[in-house]
Amino acid sequence: MRRVIALAGASLLGATSLGGCSSTSWDMFKSAPPTVQVQLESSPPGADAKTSLGPGCKTPCSVSVPAPDAPFTVSYALPKYQPASVPVNVIKNPGDFTTPASVATDPSPVFAELQPSTPPKPVRKPHQPRKPKPAAAAAPAAAPAEAAAAAASPFPDPSAGTR
């Protein structure tokens, strides 16, 4: 009798465990979506790079993203530099019996050369002409200046003695 009871218990245990399987989905047997490693670089380094798929980092770096079915972009930002955006294509190779499936990106690595942002031009005040000095005041001041210049000159004035 012990064998019959043992078998009955085993079959009862098997029935309850199979009952639980009917509500379980078969998703656990599906493979995870392929991911692709994307190398991000910039000149100058240290830019904040962010993919349109979400992940990002500070260049130079590498992020892992789920392989999308369509192209995506990588946006770069760095203070005092103009932002840049680089389109990235995803190349999927399904593989066959001799080669495994693979996913790659084009370009690889994803590189952006950031341009310095131009500083704003200073606002210049409009040019205002200077007021001319009165002619009477300018003439007497010029004569003593000429006399002082002539006295300080090491060369004699050739017209000084012929007057």
Phi and psi in radians as a Rosetta constraint file:
Dihedral C 1 N 2 CA 2 C 2 CIRCULARHARMONIC -1.090 0.35
Dihedral N 2 CA 2 C 2 N 3 CIRCULARHARMONIC -0.615 0.35
Dihedral C 2 N 3 CA 3 C 3 CIRCULARHARMONIC -1.180 0.35
Dihedral N 3 CA 3 C 3 N 4 CIRCULARHARMONIC -0.696 0.35
Dihedral C 3 N 4 CA 4 C 4 CIRCULARHARMONIC -1.144 0.35
Dihedral N 4 CA 4 C 4 N 5 CIRCULARHARMONIC -0.741 0.35
Dihedral C 4 N 5 CA 5 C 5 CIRCULARHARMONIC -1.135 0.35
Dihedral N 5 CA 5 C 5 N 6 CIRCULARHARMONIC -0.719 0.35
Dihedral C 5 N 6 CA 6 C 6 CIRCULARHARMONIC -1.115 0.35
Dihedral N 6 CA 6 C 6 N 7 CIRCULARHARMONIC -0.723 0.35
Dihedral C 6 N 7 CA 7 C 7 CIRCULARHARMONIC -1.204 0.35
Dihedral N 7 CA 7 C 7 N 8 CIRCULARHARMONIC -0.681 0.35
Dihedral C 7 N 8 CA 8 C 8 CIRCULARHARMONIC -1.128 0.35
Dihedral N 8 CA 8 C 8 N 9 CIRCULARHARMONIC -0.680 0.35
Dihedral C 8 N 9 CA 9 C 9 CIRCULARHARMONIC -1.173 0.35
Dihedral N 9 CA 9 C 9 N 10 CIRCULARHARMONIC -0.660 0.35
Dihedral C 9 N 10 CA 10 C 10 CIRCULARHARMONIC -1.192 0.35
Dihedral N 10 CA 10 C 10 N 11 CIRCULARHARMONIC -0.708 0.35
Dihedral C 10 N 11 CA 11 C 11 CIRCULARHARMONIC -1.220 0.35
Dihedral N 11 CA 11 C 11 N 12 CIRCULARHARMONIC -0.590 0.35
Dihedral C 11 N 12 CA 12 C 12 CIRCULARHARMONIC -1.151 0.35
Dihedral N 12 CA 12 C 12 N 13 CIRCULARHARMONIC -0.727 0.35
Dihedral C 12 N 13 CA 13 C 13 CIRCULARHARMONIC -1.127 0.35
Dihedral N 13 CA 13 C 13 N 14 CIRCULARHARMONIC -0.706 0.35
Dihedral C 13 N 14 CA 14 C 14 CIRCULARHARMONIC -1.143 0.35
Dihedral N 14 CA 14 C 14 N 15 CIRCULARHARMONIC -0.644 0.35
Dihedral C 14 N 15 CA 15 C 15 CIRCULARHARMONIC -1.185 0.35
Dihedral N 15 CA 15 C 15 N 16 CIRCULARHARMONIC -0.664 0.35
Dihedral C 15 N 16 CA 16 C 16 CIRCULARHARMONIC -1.279 0.35
Dihedral N 16 CA 16 C 16 N 17 CIRCULARHARMONIC -0.591 0.35
Dihedral C 16 N 17 CA 17 C 17 CIRCULARHARMONIC -1.292 0.35
Dihedral N 17 CA 17 C 17 N 18 CIRCULARHARMONIC -0.576 0.35
Dihedral C 17 N 18 CA 18 C 18 CIRCULARHARMONIC -1.246 0.35
Dihedral N 18 CA 18 C 18 N 19 CIRCULARHARMONIC -0.562 0.35
Dihedral C 18 N 19 CA 19 C 19 CIRCULARHARMONIC -1.097 0.35
Dihedral N 19 CA 19 C 19 N 20 CIRCULARHARMONIC -0.580 0.35
Dihedral C 19 N 20 CA 20 C 20 CIRCULARHARMONIC -1.251 0.35
Dihedral N 20 CA 20 C 20 N 21 CIRCULARHARMONIC -0.481 0.35
Dihedral C 20 N 21 CA 21 C 21 CIRCULARHARMONIC -1.237 0.35
Dihedral N 21 CA 21 C 21 N 22 CIRCULARHARMONIC -0.485 0.35
Dihedral C 21 N 22 CA 22 C 22 CIRCULARHARMONIC -1.128 0.35
Dihedral N 22 CA 22 C 22 N 23 CIRCULARHARMONIC -0.462 0.35
Dihedral C 22 N 23 CA 23 C 23 CIRCULARHARMONIC -1.629 0.35
Dihedral N 23 CA 23 C 23 N 24 CIRCULARHARMONIC -0.115 0.35
Dihedral C 23 N 24 CA 24 C 24 CIRCULARHARMONIC -1.435 0.35
Dihedral N 24 CA 24 C 24 N 25 CIRCULARHARMONIC 2.387 0.35
Dihedral C 24 N 25 CA 25 C 25 CIRCULARHARMONIC -1.480 0.35
Dihedral N 25 CA 25 C 25 N 26 CIRCULARHARMONIC 2.828 0.35
Dihedral C 25 N 26 CA 26 C 26 CIRCULARHARMONIC -1.580 0.35
Dihedral N 26 CA 26 C 26 N 27 CIRCULARHARMONIC 0.241 0.35
Dihedral C 26 N 27 CA 27 C 27 CIRCULARHARMONIC -1.103 0.35
Dihedral N 27 CA 27 C 27 N 28 CIRCULARHARMONIC -0.446 0.35
Dihedral C 27 N 28 CA 28 C 28 CIRCULARHARMONIC -1.186 0.35
Dihedral N 28 CA 28 C 28 N 29 CIRCULARHARMONIC -0.302 0.35
Dihedral C 28 N 29 CA 29 C 29 CIRCULARHARMONIC -1.584 0.35
Dihedral N 29 CA 29 C 29 N 30 CIRCULARHARMONIC -0.179 0.35
Dihedral C 29 N 30 CA 30 C 30 CIRCULARHARMONIC -1.330 0.35
Dihedral N 30 CA 30 C 30 N 31 CIRCULARHARMONIC 2.546 0.35
Dihedral C 30 N 31 CA 31 C 31 CIRCULARHARMONIC -1.398 0.35
Dihedral N 31 CA 31 C 31 N 32 CIRCULARHARMONIC 2.644 0.35
Dihedral C 31 N 32 CA 32 C 32 CIRCULARHARMONIC -1.170 0.35
Dihedral N 32 CA 32 C 32 N 33 CIRCULARHARMONIC 2.607 0.35
Dihedral C 32 N 33 CA 33 C 33 CIRCULARHARMONIC -1.079 0.35
Dihedral N 33 CA 33 C 33 N 34 CIRCULARHARMONIC 2.481 0.35
Dihedral C 33 N 34 CA 34 C 34 CIRCULARHARMONIC -1.140 0.35
Dihedral N 34 CA 34 C 34 N 35 CIRCULARHARMONIC 2.542 0.35
Dihedral C 34 N 35 CA 35 C 35 CIRCULARHARMONIC -1.965 0.35
Dihedral N 35 CA 35 C 35 N 36 CIRCULARHARMONIC 2.763 0.35
Dihedral C 35 N 36 CA 36 C 36 CIRCULARHARMONIC -2.258 0.35
Dihedral N 36 CA 36 C 36 N 37 CIRCULARHARMONIC 2.400 0.35
Dihedral C 36 N 37 CA 37 C 37 CIRCULARHARMONIC -1.548 0.35
Dihedral N 37 CA 37 C 37 N 38 CIRCULARHARMONIC 2.177 0.35
Dihedral C 37 N 38 CA 38 C 38 CIRCULARHARMONIC -1.997 0.35
Dihedral N 38 CA 38 C 38 N 39 CIRCULARHARMONIC 2.098 0.35
Dihedral C 38 N 39 CA 39 C 39 CIRCULARHARMONIC -1.540 0.35
Dihedral N 39 CA 39 C 39 N 40 CIRCULARHARMONIC 2.171 0.35
Dihedral C 39 N 40 CA 40 C 40 CIRCULARHARMONIC -1.992 0.35
Dihedral N 40 CA 40 C 40 N 41 CIRCULARHARMONIC 2.246 0.35
Dihedral C 40 N 41 CA 41 C 41 CIRCULARHARMONIC -2.407 0.35
Dihedral N 41 CA 41 C 41 N 42 CIRCULARHARMONIC 2.715 0.35
Dihedral C 41 N 42 CA 42 C 42 CIRCULARHARMONIC -2.600 0.35
Dihedral N 42 CA 42 C 42 N 43 CIRCULARHARMONIC 2.789 0.35
Dihedral C 42 N 43 CA 43 C 43 CIRCULARHARMONIC -2.205 0.35
Dihedral N 43 CA 43 C 43 N 44 CIRCULARHARMONIC 2.014 0.35
Dihedral C 43 N 44 CA 44 C 44 CIRCULARHARMONIC -1.303 0.35
Dihedral N 44 CA 44 C 44 N 45 CIRCULARHARMONIC 2.724 0.35
Dihedral C 44 N 45 CA 45 C 45 CIRCULARHARMONIC -1.222 0.35
Dihedral N 45 CA 45 C 45 N 46 CIRCULARHARMONIC 2.871 0.35
Dihedral C 45 N 46 CA 46 C 46 CIRCULARHARMONIC 1.719 0.35
Dihedral N 46 CA 46 C 46 N 47 CIRCULARHARMONIC 0.128 0.35
Dihedral C 46 N 47 CA 47 C 47 CIRCULARHARMONIC -1.368 0.35
Dihedral N 47 CA 47 C 47 N 48 CIRCULARHARMONIC 2.640 0.35
Dihedral C 47 N 48 CA 48 C 48 CIRCULARHARMONIC -1.446 0.35
Dihedral N 48 CA 48 C 48 N 49 CIRCULARHARMONIC 2.051 0.35
Dihedral C 48 N 49 CA 49 C 49 CIRCULARHARMONIC -1.938 0.35
Dihedral N 49 CA 49 C 49 N 50 CIRCULARHARMONIC 2.328 0.35
Dihedral C 49 N 50 CA 50 C 50 CIRCULARHARMONIC -2.407 0.35
Dihedral N 50 CA 50 C 50 N 51 CIRCULARHARMONIC 2.293 0.35
Dihedral C 50 N 51 CA 51 C 51 CIRCULARHARMONIC -1.454 0.35
Dihedral N 51 CA 51 C 51 N 52 CIRCULARHARMONIC 2.720 0.35
Dihedral C 51 N 52 CA 52 C 52 CIRCULARHARMONIC -1.243 0.35
Dihedral N 52 CA 52 C 52 N 53 CIRCULARHARMONIC -0.153 0.35
Dihedral C 52 N 53 CA 53 C 53 CIRCULARHARMONIC -1.551 0.35
Dihedral N 53 CA 53 C 53 N 54 CIRCULARHARMONIC -0.156 0.35
Dihedral C 53 N 54 CA 54 C 54 CIRCULARHARMONIC 2.203 0.35
Dihedral N 54 CA 54 C 54 N 55 CIRCULARHARMONIC -1.062 0.35
Dihedral C 54 N 55 CA 55 C 55 CIRCULARHARMONIC -1.098 0.35
Dihedral N 55 CA 55 C 55 N 56 CIRCULARHARMONIC 2.627 0.35
Dihedral C 55 N 56 CA 56 C 56 CIRCULARHARMONIC -2.693 0.35
Dihedral N 56 CA 56 C 56 N 57 CIRCULARHARMONIC 3.006 0.35
Dihedral C 56 N 57 CA 57 C 57 CIRCULARHARMONIC -2.907 0.35
Dihedral N 57 CA 57 C 57 N 58 CIRCULARHARMONIC 3.139 0.35
Dihedral C 57 N 58 CA 58 C 58 CIRCULARHARMONIC -1.770 0.35
Dihedral N 58 CA 58 C 58 N 59 CIRCULARHARMONIC 2.161 0.35
Dihedral C 58 N 59 CA 59 C 59 CIRCULARHARMONIC -1.195 0.35
Dihedral N 59 CA 59 C 59 N 60 CIRCULARHARMONIC 2.611 0.35
Dihedral C 59 N 60 CA 60 C 60 CIRCULARHARMONIC -1.370 0.35
Dihedral N 60 CA 60 C 60 N 61 CIRCULARHARMONIC 2.446 0.35
Dihedral C 60 N 61 CA 61 C 61 CIRCULARHARMONIC -2.811 0.35
Dihedral N 61 CA 61 C 61 N 62 CIRCULARHARMONIC 3.131 0.35
Dihedral C 61 N 62 CA 62 C 62 CIRCULARHARMONIC -2.436 0.35
Dihedral N 62 CA 62 C 62 N 63 CIRCULARHARMONIC 2.388 0.35
Dihedral C 62 N 63 CA 63 C 63 CIRCULARHARMONIC -2.216 0.35
Dihedral N 63 CA 63 C 63 N 64 CIRCULARHARMONIC 2.653 0.35
Dihedral C 63 N 64 CA 64 C 64 CIRCULARHARMONIC -1.861 0.35
Dihedral N 64 CA 64 C 64 N 65 CIRCULARHARMONIC 2.167 0.35
Dihedral C 64 N 65 CA 65 C 65 CIRCULARHARMONIC -2.193 0.35
Dihedral N 65 CA 65 C 65 N 66 CIRCULARHARMONIC 2.614 0.35
Dihedral C 65 N 66 CA 66 C 66 CIRCULARHARMONIC -1.154 0.35
Dihedral N 66 CA 66 C 66 N 67 CIRCULARHARMONIC 2.357 0.35
Dihedral C 66 N 67 CA 67 C 67 CIRCULARHARMONIC -1.144 0.35
Dihedral N 67 CA 67 C 67 N 68 CIRCULARHARMONIC 1.948 0.35
Dihedral C 67 N 68 CA 68 C 68 CIRCULARHARMONIC -1.406 0.35
Dihedral N 68 CA 68 C 68 N 69 CIRCULARHARMONIC 2.887 0.35
Dihedral C 68 N 69 CA 69 C 69 CIRCULARHARMONIC -1.489 0.35
Dihedral N 69 CA 69 C 69 N 70 CIRCULARHARMONIC -0.266 0.35
Dihedral C 69 N 70 CA 70 C 70 CIRCULARHARMONIC -2.184 0.35
Dihedral N 70 CA 70 C 70 N 71 CIRCULARHARMONIC 2.845 0.35
Dihedral C 70 N 71 CA 71 C 71 CIRCULARHARMONIC -1.080 0.35
Dihedral N 71 CA 71 C 71 N 72 CIRCULARHARMONIC 2.736 0.35
Dihedral C 71 N 72 CA 72 C 72 CIRCULARHARMONIC -2.334 0.35
Dihedral N 72 CA 72 C 72 N 73 CIRCULARHARMONIC 3.056 0.35
Dihedral C 72 N 73 CA 73 C 73 CIRCULARHARMONIC -2.156 0.35
Dihedral N 73 CA 73 C 73 N 74 CIRCULARHARMONIC 2.738 0.35
Dihedral C 73 N 74 CA 74 C 74 CIRCULARHARMONIC -2.111 0.35
Dihedral N 74 CA 74 C 74 N 75 CIRCULARHARMONIC 2.181 0.35
Dihedral C 74 N 75 CA 75 C 75 CIRCULARHARMONIC -1.833 0.35
Dihedral N 75 CA 75 C 75 N 76 CIRCULARHARMONIC 2.367 0.35
Dihedral C 75 N 76 CA 76 C 76 CIRCULARHARMONIC -2.011 0.35
Dihedral N 76 CA 76 C 76 N 77 CIRCULARHARMONIC 2.455 0.35
Dihedral C 76 N 77 CA 77 C 77 CIRCULARHARMONIC -2.506 0.35
Dihedral N 77 CA 77 C 77 N 78 CIRCULARHARMONIC 2.400 0.35
Dihedral C 77 N 78 CA 78 C 78 CIRCULARHARMONIC -2.635 0.35
Dihedral N 78 CA 78 C 78 N 79 CIRCULARHARMONIC 2.305 0.35
Dihedral C 78 N 79 CA 79 C 79 CIRCULARHARMONIC -0.968 0.35
Dihedral N 79 CA 79 C 79 N 80 CIRCULARHARMONIC 2.479 0.35
Dihedral C 79 N 80 CA 80 C 80 CIRCULARHARMONIC 1.223 0.35
Dihedral N 80 CA 80 C 80 N 81 CIRCULARHARMONIC 0.230 0.35
Dihedral C 80 N 81 CA 81 C 81 CIRCULARHARMONIC -2.293 0.35
Dihedral N 81 CA 81 C 81 N 82 CIRCULARHARMONIC 2.640 0.35
Dihedral C 81 N 82 CA 82 C 82 CIRCULARHARMONIC -1.267 0.35
Dihedral N 82 CA 82 C 82 N 83 CIRCULARHARMONIC 2.435 0.35
Dihedral C 82 N 83 CA 83 C 83 CIRCULARHARMONIC -1.169 0.35
Dihedral N 83 CA 83 C 83 N 84 CIRCULARHARMONIC 2.695 0.35
Dihedral C 83 N 84 CA 84 C 84 CIRCULARHARMONIC -2.381 0.35
Dihedral N 84 CA 84 C 84 N 85 CIRCULARHARMONIC 2.695 0.35
Dihedral C 84 N 85 CA 85 C 85 CIRCULARHARMONIC -2.366 0.35
Dihedral N 85 CA 85 C 85 N 86 CIRCULARHARMONIC 2.340 0.35
Dihedral C 85 N 86 CA 86 C 86 CIRCULARHARMONIC -2.138 0.35
Dihedral N 86 CA 86 C 86 N 87 CIRCULARHARMONIC 2.169 0.35
Dihedral C 86 N 87 CA 87 C 87 CIRCULARHARMONIC -1.320 0.35
Dihedral N 87 CA 87 C 87 N 88 CIRCULARHARMONIC 2.497 0.35
Dihedral C 87 N 88 CA 88 C 88 CIRCULARHARMONIC -2.224 0.35
Dihedral N 88 CA 88 C 88 N 89 CIRCULARHARMONIC 2.234 0.35
Dihedral C 88 N 89 CA 89 C 89 CIRCULARHARMONIC -1.681 0.35
Dihedral N 89 CA 89 C 89 N 90 CIRCULARHARMONIC 2.546 0.35
Dihedral C 89 N 90 CA 90 C 90 CIRCULARHARMONIC -1.872 0.35
Dihedral N 90 CA 90 C 90 N 91 CIRCULARHARMONIC 2.212 0.35
Dihedral C 90 N 91 CA 91 C 91 CIRCULARHARMONIC -1.946 0.35
Dihedral N 91 CA 91 C 91 N 92 CIRCULARHARMONIC 2.013 0.35
Dihedral C 91 N 92 CA 92 C 92 CIRCULARHARMONIC -1.844 0.35
Dihedral N 92 CA 92 C 92 N 93 CIRCULARHARMONIC 2.226 0.35
Dihedral C 92 N 93 CA 93 C 93 CIRCULARHARMONIC -1.941 0.35
Dihedral N 93 CA 93 C 93 N 94 CIRCULARHARMONIC 1.954 0.35
Dihedral C 93 N 94 CA 94 C 94 CIRCULARHARMONIC -1.156 0.35
Dihedral N 94 CA 94 C 94 N 95 CIRCULARHARMONIC -0.365 0.35
Dihedral C 94 N 95 CA 95 C 95 CIRCULARHARMONIC 1.379 0.35
Dihedral N 95 CA 95 C 95 N 96 CIRCULARHARMONIC 3.066 0.35
Dihedral C 95 N 96 CA 96 C 96 CIRCULARHARMONIC -2.595 0.35
Dihedral N 96 CA 96 C 96 N 97 CIRCULARHARMONIC -2.738 0.35
Dihedral C 96 N 97 CA 97 C 97 CIRCULARHARMONIC -1.181 0.35
Dihedral N 97 CA 97 C 97 N 98 CIRCULARHARMONIC -0.460 0.35
Dihedral C 97 N 98 CA 98 C 98 CIRCULARHARMONIC -1.704 0.35
Dihedral N 98 CA 98 C 98 N 99 CIRCULARHARMONIC -0.408 0.35
Dihedral C 98 N 99 CA 99 C 99 CIRCULARHARMONIC -2.222 0.35
Dihedral N 99 CA 99 C 99 N 100 CIRCULARHARMONIC 2.481 0.35
Dihedral C 99 N 100 CA 100 C 100 CIRCULARHARMONIC -1.351 0.35
Dihedral N 100 CA 100 C 100 N 101 CIRCULARHARMONIC 2.806 0.35
Dihedral C 100 N 101 CA 101 C 101 CIRCULARHARMONIC -1.157 0.35
Dihedral N 101 CA 101 C 101 N 102 CIRCULARHARMONIC 2.561 0.35
Dihedral C 101 N 102 CA 102 C 102 CIRCULARHARMONIC -2.488 0.35
Dihedral N 102 CA 102 C 102 N 103 CIRCULARHARMONIC 2.750 0.35
Dihedral C 102 N 103 CA 103 C 103 CIRCULARHARMONIC -2.308 0.35
Dihedral N 103 CA 103 C 103 N 104 CIRCULARHARMONIC 2.306 0.35
Dihedral C 103 N 104 CA 104 C 104 CIRCULARHARMONIC -2.373 0.35
Dihedral N 104 CA 104 C 104 N 105 CIRCULARHARMONIC 2.879 0.35
Dihedral C 104 N 105 CA 105 C 105 CIRCULARHARMONIC -2.031 0.35
Dihedral N 105 CA 105 C 105 N 106 CIRCULARHARMONIC 2.663 0.35
Dihedral C 105 N 106 CA 106 C 106 CIRCULARHARMONIC -2.315 0.35
Dihedral N 106 CA 106 C 106 N 107 CIRCULARHARMONIC 2.015 0.35
Dihedral C 106 N 107 CA 107 C 107 CIRCULARHARMONIC -1.421 0.35
Dihedral N 107 CA 107 C 107 N 108 CIRCULARHARMONIC 2.809 0.35
Dihedral C 107 N 108 CA 108 C 108 CIRCULARHARMONIC -2.459 0.35
Dihedral N 108 CA 108 C 108 N 109 CIRCULARHARMONIC 2.013 0.35
Dihedral C 108 N 109 CA 109 C 109 CIRCULARHARMONIC -1.311 0.35
Dihedral N 109 CA 109 C 109 N 110 CIRCULARHARMONIC 2.833 0.35
Dihedral C 109 N 110 CA 110 C 110 CIRCULARHARMONIC -1.445 0.35
Dihedral N 110 CA 110 C 110 N 111 CIRCULARHARMONIC 2.044 0.35
Dihedral C 110 N 111 CA 111 C 111 CIRCULARHARMONIC -2.157 0.35
Dihedral N 111 CA 111 C 111 N 112 CIRCULARHARMONIC 2.455 0.35
Dihedral C 111 N 112 CA 112 C 112 CIRCULARHARMONIC -2.339 0.35
Dihedral N 112 CA 112 C 112 N 113 CIRCULARHARMONIC 2.328 0.35
Dihedral C 112 N 113 CA 113 C 113 CIRCULARHARMONIC -1.769 0.35
Dihedral N 113 CA 113 C 113 N 114 CIRCULARHARMONIC 1.943 0.35
Dihedral C 113 N 114 CA 114 C 114 CIRCULARHARMONIC -1.476 0.35
Dihedral N 114 CA 114 C 114 N 115 CIRCULARHARMONIC 2.371 0.35
Dihedral C 114 N 115 CA 115 C 115 CIRCULARHARMONIC -1.686 0.35
Dihedral N 115 CA 115 C 115 N 116 CIRCULARHARMONIC 2.414 0.35
Dihedral C 115 N 116 CA 116 C 116 CIRCULARHARMONIC -1.065 0.35
Dihedral N 116 CA 116 C 116 N 117 CIRCULARHARMONIC 2.476 0.35
Dihedral C 116 N 117 CA 117 C 117 CIRCULARHARMONIC -1.363 0.35
Dihedral N 117 CA 117 C 117 N 118 CIRCULARHARMONIC 2.427 0.35
Dihedral C 117 N 118 CA 118 C 118 CIRCULARHARMONIC -1.343 0.35
Dihedral N 118 CA 118 C 118 N 119 CIRCULARHARMONIC 2.310 0.35
Dihedral C 118 N 119 CA 119 C 119 CIRCULARHARMONIC -1.192 0.35
Dihedral N 119 CA 119 C 119 N 120 CIRCULARHARMONIC 2.602 0.35
Dihedral C 119 N 120 CA 120 C 120 CIRCULARHARMONIC -1.133 0.35
Dihedral N 120 CA 120 C 120 N 121 CIRCULARHARMONIC 2.467 0.35
Dihedral C 120 N 121 CA 121 C 121 CIRCULARHARMONIC -1.217 0.35
Dihedral N 121 CA 121 C 121 N 122 CIRCULARHARMONIC 2.421 0.35
Dihedral C 121 N 122 CA 122 C 122 CIRCULARHARMONIC -1.163 0.35
Dihedral N 122 CA 122 C 122 N 123 CIRCULARHARMONIC 2.537 0.35
Dihedral C 122 N 123 CA 123 C 123 CIRCULARHARMONIC -1.388 0.35
Dihedral N 123 CA 123 C 123 N 124 CIRCULARHARMONIC 2.139 0.35
Dihedral C 123 N 124 CA 124 C 124 CIRCULARHARMONIC -1.692 0.35
Dihedral N 124 CA 124 C 124 N 125 CIRCULARHARMONIC 2.471 0.35
Dihedral C 124 N 125 CA 125 C 125 CIRCULARHARMONIC -1.309 0.35
Dihedral N 125 CA 125 C 125 N 126 CIRCULARHARMONIC 2.564 0.35
Dihedral C 125 N 126 CA 126 C 126 CIRCULARHARMONIC -1.106 0.35
Dihedral N 126 CA 126 C 126 N 127 CIRCULARHARMONIC 2.516 0.35
Dihedral C 126 N 127 CA 127 C 127 CIRCULARHARMONIC -1.261 0.35
Dihedral N 127 CA 127 C 127 N 128 CIRCULARHARMONIC 2.243 0.35
Dihedral C 127 N 128 CA 128 C 128 CIRCULARHARMONIC -1.993 0.35
Dihedral N 128 CA 128 C 128 N 129 CIRCULARHARMONIC 2.159 0.35
Dihedral C 128 N 129 CA 129 C 129 CIRCULARHARMONIC -1.146 0.35
Dihedral N 129 CA 129 C 129 N 130 CIRCULARHARMONIC 2.583 0.35
Dihedral C 129 N 130 CA 130 C 130 CIRCULARHARMONIC -1.346 0.35
Dihedral N 130 CA 130 C 130 N 131 CIRCULARHARMONIC 2.620 0.35
Dihedral C 130 N 131 CA 131 C 131 CIRCULARHARMONIC -1.338 0.35
Dihedral N 131 CA 131 C 131 N 132 CIRCULARHARMONIC 2.307 0.35
Dihedral C 131 N 132 CA 132 C 132 CIRCULARHARMONIC -1.232 0.35
Dihedral N 132 CA 132 C 132 N 133 CIRCULARHARMONIC 2.583 0.35
Dihedral C 132 N 133 CA 133 C 133 CIRCULARHARMONIC -1.330 0.35
Dihedral N 133 CA 133 C 133 N 134 CIRCULARHARMONIC 2.664 0.35
Dihedral C 133 N 134 CA 134 C 134 CIRCULARHARMONIC -1.089 0.35
Dihedral N 134 CA 134 C 134 N 135 CIRCULARHARMONIC 2.514 0.35
Dihedral C 134 N 135 CA 135 C 135 CIRCULARHARMONIC -1.154 0.35
Dihedral N 135 CA 135 C 135 N 136 CIRCULARHARMONIC -0.622 0.35
Dihedral C 135 N 136 CA 136 C 136 CIRCULARHARMONIC -1.143 0.35
Dihedral N 136 CA 136 C 136 N 137 CIRCULARHARMONIC -0.645 0.35
Dihedral C 136 N 137 CA 137 C 137 CIRCULARHARMONIC -1.340 0.35
Dihedral N 137 CA 137 C 137 N 138 CIRCULARHARMONIC -0.471 0.35
Dihedral C 137 N 138 CA 138 C 138 CIRCULARHARMONIC -1.342 0.35
Dihedral N 138 CA 138 C 138 N 139 CIRCULARHARMONIC -0.611 0.35
Dihedral C 138 N 139 CA 139 C 139 CIRCULARHARMONIC -1.179 0.35
Dihedral N 139 CA 139 C 139 N 140 CIRCULARHARMONIC -0.860 0.35
Dihedral C 139 N 140 CA 140 C 140 CIRCULARHARMONIC -1.149 0.35
Dihedral N 140 CA 140 C 140 N 141 CIRCULARHARMONIC -0.528 0.35
Dihedral C 140 N 141 CA 141 C 141 CIRCULARHARMONIC -1.271 0.35
Dihedral N 141 CA 141 C 141 N 142 CIRCULARHARMONIC -0.476 0.35
Dihedral C 141 N 142 CA 142 C 142 CIRCULARHARMONIC -1.292 0.35
Dihedral N 142 CA 142 C 142 N 143 CIRCULARHARMONIC -0.630 0.35
Dihedral C 142 N 143 CA 143 C 143 CIRCULARHARMONIC -1.109 0.35
Dihedral N 143 CA 143 C 143 N 144 CIRCULARHARMONIC -0.850 0.35
Dihedral C 143 N 144 CA 144 C 144 CIRCULARHARMONIC -1.152 0.35
Dihedral N 144 CA 144 C 144 N 145 CIRCULARHARMONIC -0.533 0.35
Dihedral C 144 N 145 CA 145 C 145 CIRCULARHARMONIC -1.158 0.35
Dihedral N 145 CA 145 C 145 N 146 CIRCULARHARMONIC -0.674 0.35
Dihedral C 145 N 146 CA 146 C 146 CIRCULARHARMONIC -1.196 0.35
Dihedral N 146 CA 146 C 146 N 147 CIRCULARHARMONIC -0.684 0.35
Dihedral C 146 N 147 CA 147 C 147 CIRCULARHARMONIC -1.157 0.35
Dihedral N 147 CA 147 C 147 N 148 CIRCULARHARMONIC -0.707 0.35
Dihedral C 147 N 148 CA 148 C 148 CIRCULARHARMONIC -1.177 0.35
Dihedral N 148 CA 148 C 148 N 149 CIRCULARHARMONIC -0.662 0.35
Dihedral C 148 N 149 CA 149 C 149 CIRCULARHARMONIC -1.165 0.35
Dihedral N 149 CA 149 C 149 N 150 CIRCULARHARMONIC -0.680 0.35
Dihedral C 149 N 150 CA 150 C 150 CIRCULARHARMONIC -1.210 0.35
Dihedral N 150 CA 150 C 150 N 151 CIRCULARHARMONIC -0.681 0.35
Dihedral C 150 N 151 CA 151 C 151 CIRCULARHARMONIC -1.193 0.35
Dihedral N 151 CA 151 C 151 N 152 CIRCULARHARMONIC -0.554 0.35
Dihedral C 151 N 152 CA 152 C 152 CIRCULARHARMONIC -1.461 0.35
Dihedral N 152 CA 152 C 152 N 153 CIRCULARHARMONIC -0.143 0.35
Dihedral C 152 N 153 CA 153 C 153 CIRCULARHARMONIC -1.382 0.35
Dihedral N 153 CA 153 C 153 N 154 CIRCULARHARMONIC 2.394 0.35
Dihedral C 153 N 154 CA 154 C 154 CIRCULARHARMONIC -1.326 0.35
Dihedral N 154 CA 154 C 154 N 155 CIRCULARHARMONIC -0.162 0.35
Dihedral C 154 N 155 CA 155 C 155 CIRCULARHARMONIC -1.797 0.35
Dihedral N 155 CA 155 C 155 N 156 CIRCULARHARMONIC 2.313 0.35
Dihedral C 155 N 156 CA 156 C 156 CIRCULARHARMONIC -1.269 0.35
Dihedral N 156 CA 156 C 156 N 157 CIRCULARHARMONIC 2.637 0.35
Dihedral C 156 N 157 CA 157 C 157 CIRCULARHARMONIC -1.314 0.35
Dihedral N 157 CA 157 C 157 N 158 CIRCULARHARMONIC 2.072 0.35
Dihedral C 157 N 158 CA 158 C 158 CIRCULARHARMONIC -1.184 0.35
Dihedral N 158 CA 158 C 158 N 159 CIRCULARHARMONIC -0.379 0.35
Dihedral C 158 N 159 CA 159 C 159 CIRCULARHARMONIC -1.648 0.35
Dihedral N 159 CA 159 C 159 N 160 CIRCULARHARMONIC 0.004 0.35
Dihedral C 159 N 160 CA 160 C 160 CIRCULARHARMONIC -1.220 0.35
Dihedral N 160 CA 160 C 160 N 161 CIRCULARHARMONIC -0.612 0.35
Dihedral C 160 N 161 CA 161 C 161 CIRCULARHARMONIC -1.575 0.35
Dihedral N 161 CA 161 C 161 N 162 CIRCULARHARMONIC -0.157 0.35
Dihedral C 161 N 162 CA 162 C 162 CIRCULARHARMONIC -1.714 0.35
Dihedral N 162 CA 162 C 162 N 163 CIRCULARHARMONIC 0.283 0.35
